Amino acid sequence: MVRLIPVAVFLCAYIPAVLYDYHMFQLNSYDIKTQIKWLARNSIRGYALRHILVFYHCLRPQRAKKPLVYTNRLKRMLLTNGLLTAAGVAFSCFRGLAGEALVLGGLFFLSPVLVMLSAVINAPLERAVNLWYIADARRILQKMPRLIVIGITGSYGKTSTKYFLNRLLSQKYNVLMTPESYNTPMGVVKTIRGQLKPIHEIFICEMGAKKRGEIKELCDIVHPAYGIISSIGPQHLETFKSLDNIIKTKFELARALSPDGVMFLNYENEYIRNTPCTPKTVSYGRTIPGCDYSARNIRVSGAGSAFDITLAGGGEYRFETKLLGLHQVENITGAVAAADYLGVEPEDLVAAVRRLQSVPHRLELTTRRGLTIIDDAYNANVSGTKAALDVLGMFDAVKILVTPGMVELGDREDQYNRQFGIDAAAVCDYVILVGARRTRSILGGLKSVGYPEEKIRVAENLDEAFKEINTIPAGGLPKVVLLENDLPDNY
């Protein structure tokens, strides 16, 4: 009975610690290299102290922004981890009391290694499971030879363009789109296997990537007939390594189209405009002369946007939307171009654009605690922060920025966040930085242009940030708050 006490103590410490590490591993996309970098980045004064902090983290009451999801893959890894741990515990029972404590202590401090080891051991099984799901998705698609597949990719704007195109095409067709941010192979496969029905005429497939070859992998599953590239910019540089790799990856979509396929390209983006494209191309933009679809006479304000679009087949139509920002005009123009090309009547497009709703957490205008909120909390990027600040600047109010900064920008992360601070100083009345360590570069940018220090606040989390907002004097004006990015728990 006495021998069971060390085991009980070990399990009380080990289980919450290992679940925390699996949570971080899941947020790091089950990528071992990313997990190792995360472990190195979050090791504070050594490995042992990290575990003490993890144990404290697991005991204190809190709510994760994105809780651990017990998927079948995770359950299989937990089973493998459990078998490895059980073998270690059994071995410890034959080592004497001191030896037992030593082995159990070793298992506790090596829990992050066991988490990654369970992924390595399960890798052949996971590949086999994934290949079966992919084959099943391909079988479903093969049974629908008349289905039109549209692939959408881009460093930013692809999700918004997807939502808008779905709404516009639904005026004429039965359409299915990948939901939310389901833009990975298994997310796309899950959508096909769970939602695609014989009644669907068009499947809009969002395609995300963090490294070379991932767009091609998606195209090999769904074989798109049409493609849209909404933008290209410095996003996920930590894994892409260079902008050239990003450009090549996004244009994997173009290279995957059949000879009679059509690419819709946002010529407002210089990287897209200057990259050769072999399939037939349809261009759209707002300031570039000669585009097939061109947005003109644009009027934007805090109440929305109004603009004319010249269609490729002739004719010009006035569009109005409640959506905010010039970049949304570009996204809508791209969706209008594809929908018009596929035969949706212009009058129906005008009516559908008027009814468009904001995509959640992408410049979504909401109210909270009596404040006007511009919720742009999803995955901020370099171009997106500039667009969001432009929108904030349209309001006649006390303009407040709340942000933890941008991530996944590799060795340029400090540079881009510093410029973010400089840009914010030109627009914002107050800046609330979420996380002192993460936002040092933004703070440096603010200070470099003489932004008043009394108008800079630092908060540990979003709840603290809103408490700070309540202390900001308004002078009779309303307060408008821009929430720019919301980092997941692994940051």
C-alpha positions in Angstrom: 0.0 0.0 0.0 2.9 2.3 0.9 4.4 1.7 -2.6 1.2 3.1 -4.2 1.6 6.5 -2.6 4.4 7.6 -4.9 2.4 6.4 -7.9 -0.7 8.3 -6.8 1.4 11.5 -6.3 3.0 11.0 -9.7 -0.4 10.6 -11.5 -1.8 13.7 -9.8 1.1 15.7 -11.2 1.6 13.9 -14.5 -1.9 13.8 -15.9 -2.6 17.6 -15.8 0.9 18.3 -17.1 0.7 15.9 -20.0 -2.8 17.1 -20.9 -1.4 20.7 -21.0 1.4 19.5 -23.3 -1.0 17.8 -25.6 -3.1 21.0 -25.6 -0.1 23.0 -26.8 0.9 20.2 -29.3 -2.6 20.4 -30.8 -2.4 24.2 -31.1 1.0 23.7 -32.8 -0.8 21.5 -35.4 0.9 18.3 -34.0 4.1 19.5 -35.7 7.1 18.2 -33.7 9.5 20.9 -34.9 7.0 23.6 -33.9 6.4 21.9 -30.6 10.2 21.8 -29.9 10.5 25.5 -30.7 7.5 26.2 -28.4 9.2 24.3 -25.6 12.4 26.2 -26.1 10.6 29.5 -26.2 8.6 28.8 -23.0 11.4 27.3 -21.0 12.0 29.7 -18.1 15.2 29.2 -16.1 15.5 25.6 -17.1 13.4 22.5 -17.7 12.5 21.8 -14.1 11.0 25.2 -13.4 9.0 24.9 -16.6 7.2 21.9 -15.2 6.5 23.6 -11.9 4.9 26.5 -13.9 2.9 24.0 -16.0 1.7 22.2 -12.8 0.6 25.6 -11.4 -1.0 26.5 -14.7 -3.1 23.3 -14.6 -4.2 23.8 -11.0 -5.3 27.5 -11.2 -8.8 28.1 -12.5 -8.9 29.5 -16.1 -10.7 29.0 -19.4 -8.7 28.3 -22.5 -9.4 30.4 -25.6 -9.4 27.2 -27.6 -9.9 24.2 -25.3 -8.2 20.8 -25.9 -10.4 18.9 -28.4 -10.5 15.1 -27.9 -10.3 14.1 -31.5 -9.8 10.4 -32.5 -6.2 11.2 -33.3 -5.6 12.7 -29.8 -7.3 9.7 -28.2 -5.0 7.4 -30.0 -2.0 9.4 -28.9 -3.3 9.4 -25.3 -3.6 5.6 -25.4 0.0 5.2 -26.7 1.2 7.6 -24.0 -0.8 5.7 -21.4 0.9 2.5 -22.4 4.4 4.0 -22.3 3.6 5.6 -18.9 2.2 2.3 -17.5 5.3 0.5 -18.6 7.5 3.1 -16.8 5.3 2.9 -13.7 5.5 -0.9 -13.7 9.3 -0.7 -14.1 9.6 1.7 -11.2 7.8 -0.7 -8.9 10.8 -3.1 -9.1 13.4 -0.5 -8.3 13.0 0.0 -4.6 11.5 3.1 -3.0 14.3 5.4 -4.0 14.5 4.0 -7.5 10.7 4.2 -7.9 10.8 7.9 -7.0 13.7 8.5 -9.4 11.9 6.7 -12.3 8.6 8.4 -11.7 10.3 11.8 -11.3 12.0 11.2 -14.7 8.7 10.3 -16.3 7.2 13.5 -15.0 10.0 15.8 -16.3 10.1 13.9 -19.6 6.3 14.2 -20.2 6.8 16.6 -23.2 9.1 14.0 -24.8 6.6 11.3 -24.3 3.9 13.5 -25.9 6.0 13.8 -29.0 7.2 10.2 -28.9 3.5 9.1 -28.9 3.1 11.1 -32.2 6.2 9.4 -33.7 5.0 5.9 -32.8 1.5 6.6 -34.1 2.7 8.3 -37.3 2.4 5.2 -39.6 -1.1 4.6 -38.3 -2.1 8.2 -38.7 -0.8 8.3 -42.3 -2.9 5.1 -43.0 -6.0 6.7 -41.5 -5.6 9.9 -43.4 -5.0 8.1 -46.7 -8.2 6.2 -46.1 -10.2 9.3 -45.5 -8.6 11.1 -48.5 -9.5 8.1 -50.7 -13.0 8.1 -49.5 -13.3 11.9 -50.2 -12.0 11.3 -53.7 -14.5 8.5 -54.2 -17.3 10.9 -53.3 -16.0 13.6 -55.7 -15.7 11.0 -58.5 -19.4 10.3 -58.2 -20.2 13.9 -58.9 -18.5 14.6 -62.3 -20.6 17.8 -62.9 -19.6 19.4 -59.6 -17.7 22.7 -60.1 -14.9 23.0 -57.6 -13.5 26.5 -56.9 -10.2 26.8 -54.9 -9.5 30.0 -53.0 -6.2 30.8 -51.5 -4.3 33.9 -50.3 -2.1 35.2 -47.5 -5.2 37.1 -46.3 -8.8 37.7 -47.5 -9.4 34.1 -48.6 -11.9 33.3 -45.9 -13.9 36.6 -46.5 -13.8 36.0 -50.3 -15.1 32.5 -49.7 -18.0 33.6 -47.6 -18.9 36.4 -50.1 -18.7 34.1 -53.1 -20.8 31.5 -51.4 -23.5 34.1 -50.8 -23.3 35.4 -54.4 -23.3 32.0 -56.1 -26.2 30.8 -53.9 -28.4 33.2 -56.0 -28.3 30.6 -58.8 -26.7 27.4 -57.5 -26.7 24.9 -54.7 -23.4 25.7 -53.1 -21.2 24.1 -50.3 -18.2 25.8 -48.9 -15.6 24.6 -46.4 -16.9 26.0 -43.1 -15.0 28.5 -40.8 -11.3 28.0 -41.4 -11.4 24.4 -42.6 -8.5 24.9 -45.1 -6.2 21.9 -44.4 -6.3 18.5 -46.2 -8.2 16.8 -43.3 -10.5 19.8 -42.8 -11.4 19.7 -46.5 -11.8 15.9 -46.4 -14.0 16.2 -43.4 -16.3 18.7 -45.2 -16.6 16.5 -48.3 -17.3 13.3 -46.3 -19.7 14.9 -43.9 -21.5 17.6 -45.9 -21.2 17.2 -49.7 -24.4 15.9 -51.2 -25.5 15.0 -54.7 -27.7 18.2 -54.8 -24.6 20.4 -54.6 -23.5 22.0 -57.9 -20.5 24.0 -56.7 -18.0 23.3 -53.9 -15.9 26.3 -52.7 -12.7 25.0 -51.1 -10.6 27.4 -49.0 -6.9 26.4 -49.2 -4.5 27.3 -46.5 -0.7 26.6 -46.4 2.2 27.1 -44.1 4.9 25.6 -46.3 5.6 24.6 -49.9 3.5 21.8 -51.5 0.5 22.2 -49.2 -1.7 23.9 -51.8 -0.8 21.2 -54.3 -1.8 18.6 -51.8 -5.2 20.1 -51.5 -5.6 20.4 -55.3 -4.7 16.7 -55.7 -7.7 15.9 -53.5 -10.4 18.2 -55.0 -9.1 19.0 -58.5 -10.5 22.6 -58.8 -11.7 23.9 -62.2 -11.5 27.5 -61.0 -9.1 29.3 -58.7 -8.9 32.6 -56.8 -5.8 34.1 -55.3 -7.0 37.0 -53.0 -3.6 38.3 -51.9 0.0 37.5 -51.3 2.1 38.9 -48.5 4.5 38.2 -45.5 2.4 35.6 -43.7 3.7 32.5 -41.9 7.3 33.5 -42.7 8.4 31.3 -39.8 7.6 28.2 -41.8 7.7 29.6 -45.4 11.1 31.2 -44.8 10.8 33.6 -47.7 8.2 35.6 -49.7 9.3 33.8 -52.8 8.2 30.5 -51.3 4.8 32.1 -50.4 4.3 33.2 -54.0 5.3 29.8 -55.4 3.0 28.1 -53.0 -0.1 30.2 -53.7 0.5 29.7 -57.5 0.4 25.9 -57.0 -3.3 26.5 -57.3 -2.9 27.9 -60.8 -0.5 25.1 -61.9 -3.1 22.5 -60.7 -5.9 23.7 -63.0 -6.7 21.9 -66.2 -5.9 23.6 -69.5 -9.5 25.0 -69.7 -9.4 26.2 -66.0 -9.7 29.9 -65.1 -7.8 31.8 -62.4 -9.3 35.0 -60.8 -6.4 37.1 -59.7 -6.4 40.2 -57.5 -4.2 42.6 -59.6 -4.3 45.1 -56.7 -1.6 42.9 -55.2 1.8 43.5 -56.9 3.1 40.0 -56.2 0.0 38.5 -58.0 0.1 41.0 -60.8 3.8 40.4 -61.5 3.8 36.6 -61.4 3.3 34.7 -64.7 0.2 32.5 -64.8 -0.3 29.8 -67.4 -4.1 29.1 -67.3 -6.6 31.6 -68.5 -6.7 34.6 -66.1 -9.5 37.0 -65.1 -8.1 40.0 -63.3 -9.9 42.3 -60.7 -8.8 45.4 -58.8 -9.7 49.0 -57.9 -6.7 51.1 -59.0 -5.0 49.1 -61.6 -5.9 50.0 -65.2 -7.1 47.3 -67.6 -8.6 44.9 -65.1 -11.4 42.7 -66.4 -13.4 43.6 -63.3 -12.7 47.0 -61.8 -14.1 48.7 -58.7 -14.5 52.5 -59.2 -16.1 55.6 -57.6 -15.4 54.0 -54.1 -16.9 55.7 -51.0 -16.0 54.2 -47.7 -17.0 55.3 -44.2 -17.8 53.9 -40.8 -21.3 53.0 -42.1 -20.0 50.8 -44.9 -19.0 51.2 -48.5 -20.5 52.0 -51.9 -18.7 51.5 -55.3 -19.3 50.7 -59.0 -18.0 47.6 -60.6 -17.3 47.4 -64.3 -18.0 43.9 -65.5 -15.9 42.0 -68.1 -18.9 41.6 -70.4 -19.8 45.2 -70.3 -22.0 47.3 -68.0 -21.4 49.0 -64.7 -23.4 48.5 -61.6 -23.5 50.3 -58.2 -22.9 48.1 -55.2 -23.5 49.0 -51.5 -22.5 47.0 -48.4 -22.4 47.5 -44.7 -18.9 45.9 -44.6 -15.9 48.1 -43.6 -12.7 48.8 -45.4 -11.1 49.1 -48.9 -9.8 45.6 -48.7 -13.4 44.3 -48.4 -14.1 46.2 -51.7 -11.4 44.1 -53.3 -12.7 40.8 -51.8 -16.2 41.6 -52.9 -15.0 42.5 -56.4 -13.2 39.2 -56.6 -16.4 37.3 -55.6 -18.5 39.3 -58.0 -16.0 38.5 -60.8 -16.2 34.7 -60.2 -20.0 34.8 -59.7 -20.6 36.9 -62.9 -18.3 34.6 -64.9 -20.4 31.6 -63.7 -23.6 33.2 -64.9 -25.2 34.9 -61.9 -27.3 37.9 -63.1 -25.8 41.3 -62.2 -29.0 42.5 -60.6 -28.9 39.4 -58.3 -25.3 40.2 -57.4 -26.2 43.8 -56.4 -28.9 42.5 -54.1 -26.7 39.8 -52.6 -23.8 42.2 -51.9 -26.2 44.5 -50.1 -27.1 41.6 -47.7 -23.5 40.5 -47.0 -22.6 40.1 -43.4 -19.2 40.4 -41.7 -17.2 37.3 -41.4 -16.7 36.6 -37.7 -13.6 38.2 -36.2 -12.6 39.8 -39.5 -13.4 43.5 -39.1 -16.7 42.5 -37.6 -18.6 45.6 -36.2 -20.2 44.7 -32.8 -21.0 46.2 -29.5 -19.8 45.1 -26.1 -20.2 46.6 -22.7 -21.6 49.8 -24.4 -18.6 50.1 -26.7 -18.3 50.0 -30.4 -16.0 47.1 -31.2 -14.2 46.5 -34.5 -13.4 42.8 -34.0 -10.4 41.9 -36.2 -9.1 39.3 -33.8 -8.5 36.5 -36.3 -4.8 36.0 -37.2 -3.5 39.5 -37.9 -1.0 40.1 -40.7 1.0 42.9 -42.0 -1.5 44.2 -44.7 -4.4 43.4 -42.5 -3.2 45.6 -39.6 -2.9 48.5 -42.0 -6.4 47.9 -43.4 -7.8 47.7 -39.8 -6.1 50.9 -38.7 -7.6 52.6 -41.8 -11.0 51.5 -40.8 -10.5 52.7 -37.2 -9.4 56.0 -38.5 -12.8 56.5 -40.2 -14.6 56.9 -36.9 -15.2 60.2 -35.2 -14.6 58.9 -31.7 -11.9 58.1 -29.1 -10.0 55.5 -31.1 -8.5 52.7 -29.0 -6.3 49.8 -30.3 -6.0 46.6 -28.3 -3.5 44.1 -29.6 -0.9 41.4 -28.7 0.9 42.0 -32.0 1.6 39.7 -34.9 3.2 36.3 -34.9 4.6 33.7 -37.3 6.7 36.3 -39.2 10.1 34.6 -38.6 13.1 36.9 -38.2 11.1 39.9 -39.5 8.6 39.7 -36.6 10.2 42.5 -34.6 10.5 44.7 -37.7 6.9 44.3 -38.7 5.5 44.8 -35.2 7.7 47.9 -34.7 6.2 49.3 -38.0 2.7 48.3 -36.6 3.4 50.5 -33.6 4.5 53.4 -35.9 1.3 53.0 -38.0 -0.9 52.9 -34.9 0.6 56.1 -33.5 -0.7 58.0 -36.5 -4.3 56.8 -35.9 -5.0 55.8 -32.3 -5.8 58.0 -29.3 -4.9 55.2 -27.0 -3.0 51.8 -27.4 -3.5 48.9 -25.0 -0.8 46.2 -25.5 -1.7 42.7 -24.4 1.3 41.0 -22.9 4.4 43.1 -22.0 6.9 40.6 -23.4 5.2 40.0 -26.7 4.5 43.6 -27.5 7.9 45.1 -26.8 8.5 45.8 -30.6 5.1 47.6 -30.9 6.0 49.7 -27.9 9.4 50.5 -29.4 7.6 51.7 -32.6 5.2 53.9 -30.7 8.0 55.5 -28.7 10.2 56.0 -31.8 7.7 58.5 -33.1 7.1 60.3 -29.8 3.7 58.7 -29.0 2.7 59.9 -25.5 3.5 57.2 -22.9 0.5 58.1 -20.8 -1.7 56.9 -23.7 0.0 53.5 -23.7 -1.4 50.8 -21.4 -0.2 47.2 -20.9 -2.6 44.4 -19.9 -2.1 40.8 -19.2 -5.2 39.6 -21.1 -8.3 40.9 -22.8 -10.3 41.2 -19.7 -7.7 43.4 -18.2 -7.6 45.4 -21.4 -11.4 46.2 -21.1 -10.8 47.3 -17.5 -8.2 49.7 -18.8 -10.6 50.9 -21.5 -13.1 51.9 -18.8 -10.5 54.2 -17.3 -9.8 56.1 -20.5 -11.5 59.6 -20.6 -13.8 60.1 -23.5 -14.6 63.8 -23.3 -18.1 63.2 -24.4 -17.1 61.3 -27.5 -18.0 57.6 -28.1 -15.2 55.0 -27.8 -14.3 52.7 -30.7 -12.1 49.8 -29.9 -10.1 47.8 -32.5 -9.3 44.3 -31.4 -6.4 43.4 -33.6 -5.4 39.7 -33.3 -6.1 37.4 -30.4 -3.3 34.9 -29.9 -4.1 31.3 -29.0 -3.0 29.7 -25.6 0.3 28.5 -27.0 1.5 32.1 -27.1 
